[in-house]
Amino acid sequence: MKKILLVFLATTCLLSCKKSSEENTPELSINYKKIELENGLDVVFHVDKSDPVVAVELMVHVGSAREVEGRTGFAHLFEHLLFLESENLGKGGLDKMSARIGGSGANGSTSRDRTNYLQTVPKDGLEKMIWAEADKLGYFINTVTDPVLAKEKQVVKNEKRQSIDNRPYGHNQYVIGKNLYPKDHPYNWQVIGSLEDLQNATLQDVKDFYKKWYVPNNATLVLSGDIDIAQATEWVHKYFDEIPKGKEEIPALTKRPGIVKETKFLYYEDNFARVPQLTMVWPTVEQYNPDSYALDVLSQYLTDGKSAPLNQVLVDDLKLTSRTGMYSRNSELAGEIQISIRAFNNVKLDDVKAGVEKGLAQFETEGISEKDLNRIKAGQETNFYAGLSSVLGKGTNLASYNTYLGNPGFVTEDIKRTLSVTTADVMRVYNAYIKNKNYIATSFVPKSNAELALTNSELADVVEEKIVTGAEENFDAKIAATYEKTPSTFDRSVEPNYGETPSLAVPKVYESSLENGLKIFGIENDEVPLVQFNITIDGGQLLESMDKLGVANLTADLLNKGTKNKSVKELEEAIQELGASIYVYSDVENITLSGTTLAKNYDKTLALAQEILLEPRFDENEFDLLKKATIANLRQQEASPNSVARNAYNELIYGKDNIRSKNILGTTTSVETISLEDLKNYYNKYISPSVAKMLVVGDISKEKVIASLETLNTNWKAKEVTIPTYITPETPTKPTVYFYDIPNAKQSVIQFGTPALAATDKDFYAASVMNYILGGGGFASRLTQELREGKGYTYGIGSRFSGTKAKGAFTISSSVRTNVTLESALLVKQILEEYPTTFSDKDLETTKSFLIKSNARAFETSRAKLNMLSNISNYGWSADYVKDQENTVNNMTKEQITALANKYVNPNKMIWLVVGDAETQLERMKELGYGEPILLNKRAEKIKN
């Protein structure tokens, strides 16, 4: 994956609803136009003029399943390579263009079966994007050289270290794949491949892979959004027609399920695990197989919510864990269904397995009721419409349906199959794929705790990378490639002109308030029949005492666990039957109740939200379970390098006496001392409309919203709440290096920064503008260009200002290869030192172009609109504050950038935190030139169990 971002997209397309003549239910049908070029490229157009943006997606039908043993990881490697350079955009051309045109940032992902490249841009950049996508498919491979390949291998290795090697339970899916699928099965290896295969890949290997798979007849292009189909078609023909069809025929791969000849138990002692985890996996069916729909329902029913059989046994009865999880993973060739349970500390996984078997036996006896089936299906409608707010989501699903089925409009049948699942179907697939069937079970346990694994488990074969300083090959990725350009009938080096500039449409905001003090902010939006709302209560962690850290978090969590007149099970079912979601959570400054519902069910959903807020159950058993779950979570954080870095950095920035420095979960000691009475006291003192606001976005009028709150106005009594003010320390007067030891870490997590600005400070937005080229602009930023693209030290790096109503920090964060920890820090230091004097006219032009043009897509989704309301309500900004920000951008000068950089991002006034392997890296950090590093924990301390 190119960026550190995982986007899960629901099955969505812009639909029209027609009444079926046979039944009084809407039939969902897709609006699209599909053409096929002579070279075999499928192109799908989808018109959605609700926002002046277009999503462009190129999906190539090649994933890890099209690789061969010994050459794994190529599909994912190509996902990276195709962003770097092409013949006509030049080196870094796509990322530079994305920044100029205000795009969301070129992104991509690789699965077992396909690779996709996607981005949302203002509509005036559509021709530019079509030009760029054509360069990927026809004018790219000549630009790949040995130095380019060597550098990108390092980036991919860093991605593997970050997402797998340096993470608790990271190797679990690798172990499952190796044992669920035969050695010659294309799902036997992981998408990211093996480090050995990547290292051995030659330039010729890479070119052969591209020429076989990256051809028009193996790809789908989707243009979704505010487009003119006739004009878009003309551009597609212009840029894609002359790209030749692939020379080889590409046959479909045969569907082939996994094979488990006998049940097999495997275990692994995980360096980063603090509690044991059991995973049980059965082979099932490929995606779109009729049985896959019932398997989805089965997995949700068995583990989702209070009434789920596995939760009843393992959580409530046996108290071995705080939650269970199960999901059905269906890919193009095969599928699998997994149960995964992370147990409490020192729990033997034999006991967990026995609990699973007991829960499954309960299901065999009781089955699934029509009521339970219907509440699961009710969520389908809401999830379906929720995805309609994004043209990117629509585009991805059009591309997927076409790639796998040749039918972009398969959504009609897809949803029909989902909604036609019966209770008999659910029991039938359970009997067919799980009951008395062989399976793979993995036990991932903490180091030196093999006794917690399932009895008779074999040691799993996991290859741990050894990282040695200076072991990586040297390369210079800045060397320009020399090659003969691919012929074309016109000059492709000329970037197309912009289309008509879209106007900035700021959503109309309404404001109101109730007599009890509750403030209301809303935006009417009827694109989809959904309503999303947040009731946010100021205070959060700020209202805790230092000896009761974690009270706000536990209070919010417990509000989800039933009401005065409804048990947890009854409350969950009432919400699910509406196809709604309601969730209460806490953060440093707030407790928030968040709801999503179909517009037609808004009143009933709000009534349940009000019941949660005003009539808490405060169940003793649920409280005890939440405490155990929180302590287990805290224990897991102890060995997670990212969690350790976040917690240590906050304490360094804010100081030990500032509650903002504390983990929102509390500490294991504080949580153990918290009583149910503490939660009741917090609730009674601080949950008040006098410090609350309600944000509403969706298909509902202002008048209806206000009328719906009459009961809340009457029953929610105001009380005086005084929120403590904690002063953020001033910027340090000198730099200091801190080190937290995590033995054998494959990466070092770095957090460099300083106390800076509140969101309400006059310099805050200007400083964020200054930061765009430094580290806030993704692939347009110097930090990314130097540390990732130039050196291959990291998978991703960025910087940001994080102020709220209180002064926050300026932070540079990344995970870098362990053996270049010092080199990474030195390079960051150099970039910071040079930034004020090297910020150029071109940098300023890029910054202004991106920040102005990206406003066209600033308010596309409901989430974006809610964020807008949050800014207005939190900071007292005007409803059109984005126009004030545009003025700041337009009036920005290089001199202002220099002054802001000198003031807020001075490397000699920063905290430099490294979380990694002290044995190999601590002494080296002296060479940064900022004195002796301060060790924050005991060096090479044994892992506690």
ZIVENHU-V182759 format. One record per backbone hydrogen bond with DSSP energy under -1.0 kcal/mol. CO is the residue of the C=O (numbers start at 1). NH is the residue of the N-H. E is the energy in kcal/mol with one decimal. If there is no record, write none. Layout:
BEGIN
((CO/NH/E) (CO/NH/E))
END
This chain:
BEGIN
((3/5/-2.3) (10/12/-1.0) (14/31/-1.8) (16/29/-2.1) (18/27/-3.0) (23/25/-1.3) (25/20/-1.4) (27/18/-2.0) (29/16/-2.3) (33/45/-3.2) (35/43/-2.8) (37/40/-2.0) (41/37/-2.5) (42/221/-2.9) (43/35/-2.7) (44/223/-2.6) (45/33/-2.0) (46/225/-2.7) (51/53/-2.1) (52/123/-2.1) (53/226/-2.6) (54/121/-2.7) (55/224/-2.6) (56/119/-1.4) (57/222/-3.0) (58/117/-2.3) (59/220/-2.5) (60/62/-2.7) (60/115/-2.5) (63/66/-1.8) (64/67/-1.5) (68/71/-2.3) (73/77/-2.2) (74/78/-2.5) (75/79/-1.4) (76/80/-1.2) (77/81/-2.5) (78/82/-2.4) (80/83/-1.7) (81/84/-1.8) (84/92/-3.9) (86/90/-2.1) (90/93/-1.9) (92/96/-2.2) (93/97/-2.6) (94/98/-2.7) (95/99/-2.0) (96/100/-2.2) (97/101/-2.5) (98/103/-2.8) (107/118/-2.5) (109/116/-2.5) (111/64/-1.5) (112/65/-3.1) (114/111/-2.8) (115/60/-3.2) (116/109/-1.7) (117/58/-2.5) (118/107/-2.0) (119/56/-2.9) (120/104/-2.4) (121/54/-2.8) (122/125/-2.3) (123/126/-1.5) (124/499/-2.5) (125/129/-1.9) (126/130/-2.2) (127/131/-2.4) (128/132/-2.2) (129/133/-2.7) (130/134/-2.0) (131/135/-1.4) (132/136/-1.4) (133/137/-1.4) (134/138/-2.2) (135/139/-1.9) (139/87/-3.0) (140/143/-2.5) (141/144/-1.4) (145/149/-2.7) (146/150/-2.7) (147/151/-2.3) (148/152/-2.3) (149/153/-2.0) (150/154/-1.3) (151/155/-1.6) (152/156/-2.4) (153/157/-2.4) (154/158/-2.2) (155/159/-1.9) (156/160/-2.2) (157/161/-2.6) (158/162/-2.5) (159/163/-2.7) (160/164/-2.3) (160/165/-1.8) (161/166/-2.9) (164/167/-1.3) (167/170/-2.0) (169/172/-1.6) (171/175/-2.0) (172/176/-2.2) (173/177/-2.7) (174/178/-2.1) (176/180/-2.5) (177/181/-1.5) (180/259/-1.6) (182/185/-2.0) (185/188/-2.2) (190/193/-1.4) (194/198/-2.2) (195/199/-2.5) (196/200/-1.9) (202/206/-2.0) (203/207/-2.2) (204/208/-2.5) (205/209/-2.1) (206/210/-2.1) (207/211/-2.4) (208/212/-1.5) (209/213/-2.1) (210/214/-2.5) (213/215/-1.8) (215/218/-2.2) (216/219/-1.6) (218/61/-2.7) (219/42/-1.7) (220/59/-3.0) (221/44/-2.8) (222/57/-2.4) (223/46/-2.3) (224/55/-3.5) (225/48/-2.3) (225/227/-1.9) (228/232/-2.9) (229/233/-2.6) (230/234/-1.8) (231/235/-2.1) (232/236/-2.4) (233/237/-2.3) (234/238/-2.1) (235/239/-2.3) (236/240/-2.4) (237/241/-1.7) (240/243/-1.7) (264/441/-2.7) (265/458/-2.6) (266/443/-2.6) (267/460/-3.1) (268/445/-2.3) (276/343/-2.2) (277/444/-2.5) (278/341/-2.9) (279/442/-2.5) (280/339/-2.7) (281/440/-2.3) (282/337/-2.4) (286/289/-1.4) (289/292/-2.1) (291/295/-1.9) (292/296/-1.6) (293/297/-1.6) (294/298/-2.6) (295/299/-2.5) (296/300/-1.8) (297/301/-2.8) (298/302/-2.4) (300/304/-2.0) (302/310/-1.9) (305/308/-1.2) (308/312/-2.6) (309/313/-1.8) (310/314/-2.6) (311/315/-1.6) (311/316/-2.1) (312/317/-1.8) (313/318/-3.2) (314/320/-2.7) (320/344/-2.6) (325/340/-2.9) (327/338/-2.4) (329/336/-2.4) (331/287/-3.0) (333/256/-2.2) (334/331/-2.5) (335/284/-2.8) (336/329/-2.9) (337/282/-2.2) (338/327/-1.9) (339/280/-2.7) (340/325/-1.5) (341/278/-2.8) (344/347/-1.8) (348/351/-1.1) (348/352/-1.1) (349/353/-2.8) (350/354/-2.1) (351/355/-1.9) (352/356/-2.4) (353/357/-2.5) (354/358/-2.0) (355/359/-2.4) (356/360/-2.7) (357/361/-2.1) (358/362/-2.0) (359/363/-1.9) (360/364/-2.4) (361/365/-1.7) (362/366/-2.6) (363/367/-3.4) (369/373/-2.5) (370/374/-2.7) (371/375/-2.0) (372/376/-1.8) (373/377/-2.2) (374/378/-2.1) (377/380/-1.4) (378/382/-1.0) (379/383/-2.7) (380/384/-2.4) (381/385/-2.2) (382/386/-2.4) (383/387/-1.2) (385/388/-1.4) (387/390/-1.3) (390/394/-1.5) (391/395/-2.3) (392/396/-2.3) (393/397/-1.7) (394/398/-2.1) (395/399/-2.4) (396/400/-2.4) (397/401/-2.6) (398/402/-1.9) (399/403/-2.7) (400/404/-2.5) (401/405/-2.1) (401/407/-1.3) (402/406/-1.3) (407/410/-1.7) (409/412/-1.4) (410/414/-3.0) (411/415/-2.7) (412/416/-1.7) (413/417/-2.6) (414/418/-1.8) (415/419/-2.6) (416/420/-1.0) (422/426/-1.8) (423/427/-1.9) (424/428/-2.5) (425/429/-2.5) (426/430/-1.6) (427/431/-2.4) (428/432/-2.2) (429/433/-2.1) (430/434/-2.3) (430/435/-2.4) (434/437/-2.2) (439/264/-2.1) (440/281/-2.9) (441/266/-2.7) (442/279/-2.2) (443/268/-2.4) (444/277/-2.5) (445/270/-3.0) (446/449/-1.7) (449/452/-2.1) (450/453/-1.6) (452/349/-2.8) (454/457/-1.2) (458/267/-2.8) (460/462/-1.0) (468/471/-2.2) (476/479/-1.6) (490/492/-1.2) (510/522/-2.4) (512/520/-3.1) (514/517/-1.7) (518/514/-2.6) (519/694/-3.2) (520/512/-2.3) (521/696/-2.2) (522/510/-2.4) (523/698/-1.8) (528/530/-2.3) (529/599/-2.4) (530/699/-2.7) (531/597/-2.3) (532/697/-2.8) (533/595/-3.1) (534/695/-2.9) (535/593/-2.7) (536/693/-2.0) (537/591/-2.1) (539/542/-1.6) (540/543/-1.3) (541/544/-2.1) (545/548/-2.0) (548/551/-1.5) (550/554/-2.3) (551/555/-2.7) (552/556/-2.4) (553/557/-2.4) (554/558/-2.5) (555/559/-1.6) (558/561/-1.6) (560/562/-1.2) (566/563/-2.6) (567/571/-2.7) (568/572/-2.6) (569/573/-2.4) (570/574/-2.2) (571/575/-2.2) (572/576/-2.7) (573/577/-2.4) (575/580/-2.0) (576/579/-1.7) (581/596/-2.3) (583/594/-3.1) (585/592/-3.1) (587/541/-1.6) (588/542/-1.8) (589/539/-3.2) (590/587/-2.6) (591/537/-3.2) (592/585/-2.5) (593/535/-2.9) (594/583/-2.4) (595/533/-2.6) (596/581/-2.2) (597/531/-2.7) (598/601/-1.8) (599/602/-1.5) (601/605/-2.4) (602/606/-3.1) (603/607/-2.0) (604/608/-1.6) (605/609/-2.3) (606/610/-2.8) (607/611/-1.9) (608/612/-2.3) (609/613/-2.2) (610/614/-2.7) (611/615/-2.2) (615/564/-2.5) (619/623/-2.1) (620/624/-2.3) (621/625/-2.2) (622/626/-2.4) (623/627/-2.2) (624/628/-2.1) (625/629/-2.4) (626/630/-2.6) (627/631/-2.5) (628/632/-2.2) (629/633/-2.2) (630/634/-2.5) (631/635/-2.2) (632/636/-2.0) (633/637/-2.0) (634/638/-1.1) (636/639/-1.1) (637/640/-1.0) (640/644/-2.9) (641/645/-2.4) (642/646/-2.3) (643/647/-2.5) (644/648/-2.6) (645/649/-2.7) (646/650/-2.2) (647/651/-1.5) (648/652/-1.8) (649/653/-2.6) (650/654/-2.7) (651/655/-1.7) (655/658/-1.6) (658/661/-2.3) (659/662/-1.7) (663/666/-1.9) (667/671/-2.7) (668/672/-1.6) (669/673/-1.1) (675/679/-1.2) (676/680/-2.0) (677/681/-2.5) (678/682/-2.2) (679/683/-2.7) (680/684/-2.8) (681/685/-2.0) (682/686/-2.4) (683/687/-1.8) (686/688/-1.5) (688/691/-1.3) (689/692/-1.6) (691/538/-3.2) (692/519/-1.7) (693/536/-2.6) (694/521/-2.7) (695/534/-2.3) (696/523/-2.2) (697/532/-3.1) (698/525/-2.6) (698/700/-2.2) (701/705/-2.2) (702/706/-2.5) (703/707/-2.3) (704/708/-2.2) (707/710/-1.3) (709/713/-2.5) (710/714/-1.8) (711/715/-2.9) (712/716/-2.0) (715/717/-1.0) (736/912/-2.8) (737/934/-2.7) (738/914/-2.2) (739/936/-3.1) (740/916/-2.0) (742/745/-1.6) (746/818/-1.6) (748/816/-2.7) (749/915/-2.6) (750/814/-1.8) (751/913/-2.2) (752/812/-3.3) (753/911/-3.5) (754/810/-2.8) (757/808/-2.7) (758/761/-1.6) (761/764/-1.4) (763/767/-3.1) (764/768/-1.9) (765/769/-2.1) (766/770/-2.4) (767/771/-1.8) (769/772/-1.2) (771/775/-2.8) (771/776/-2.7) (772/777/-1.7) (773/782/-3.0) (774/783/-2.2) (775/799/-1.5) (777/780/-2.4) (778/781/-1.7) (781/785/-2.4) (782/786/-2.8) (783/787/-2.4) (784/788/-1.7) (784/789/-2.3) (785/790/-1.2) (786/791/-1.1) (787/793/-2.6) (788/792/-1.0) (793/817/-2.3) (798/813/-2.4) (800/811/-2.4) (804/759/-2.8) (806/804/-2.1) (808/756/-3.7) (809/802/-2.4) (810/754/-1.9) (811/800/-1.9) (812/752/-2.6) (813/798/-1.7) (814/750/-2.8) (816/748/-2.8) (817/820/-2.1) (818/821/-1.5) (820/824/-2.5) (821/825/-2.1) (822/826/-2.8) (823/827/-2.0) (824/828/-2.4) (825/829/-2.5) (826/830/-2.2) (827/831/-2.5) (828/832/-2.6) (829/833/-2.3) (830/834/-2.2) (831/835/-1.7) (834/838/-1.3) (835/839/-1.1) (840/844/-2.1) (841/845/-2.3) (842/846/-2.7) (843/847/-2.5) (844/848/-2.5) (845/849/-2.5) (846/850/-2.6) (847/851/-2.4) (848/852/-2.1) (849/853/-2.4) (850/854/-2.8) (852/855/-1.1) (853/856/-1.7) (854/857/-1.5) (855/858/-1.2) (857/860/-1.1) (861/865/-1.9) (862/866/-2.5) (863/867/-2.2) (864/868/-1.9) (865/869/-2.1) (866/870/-2.2) (867/871/-2.2) (868/872/-2.1) (869/873/-2.6) (870/874/-2.5) (871/875/-2.2) (872/876/-1.2) (878/881/-1.6) (880/883/-2.0) (881/885/-2.2) (882/886/-1.9) (883/887/-1.9) (884/888/-1.9) (885/889/-2.2) (886/890/-3.0) (887/891/-2.0) (889/892/-1.3) (893/897/-2.0) (894/898/-2.6) (895/899/-2.3) (896/900/-2.8) (897/901/-2.6) (898/902/-2.5) (899/903/-1.7) (900/904/-2.6) (901/905/-2.1) (906/909/-2.0) (910/736/-1.5) (911/753/-2.4) (912/738/-3.1) (913/751/-2.2) (914/740/-2.6) (915/749/-2.7) (916/742/-3.5) (917/921/-1.9) (918/922/-1.6) (921/925/-1.2) (923/926/-1.6) (924/927/-2.0) (925/928/-1.4) (926/929/-1.8) (934/739/-2.8) (938/941/-1.3))
END
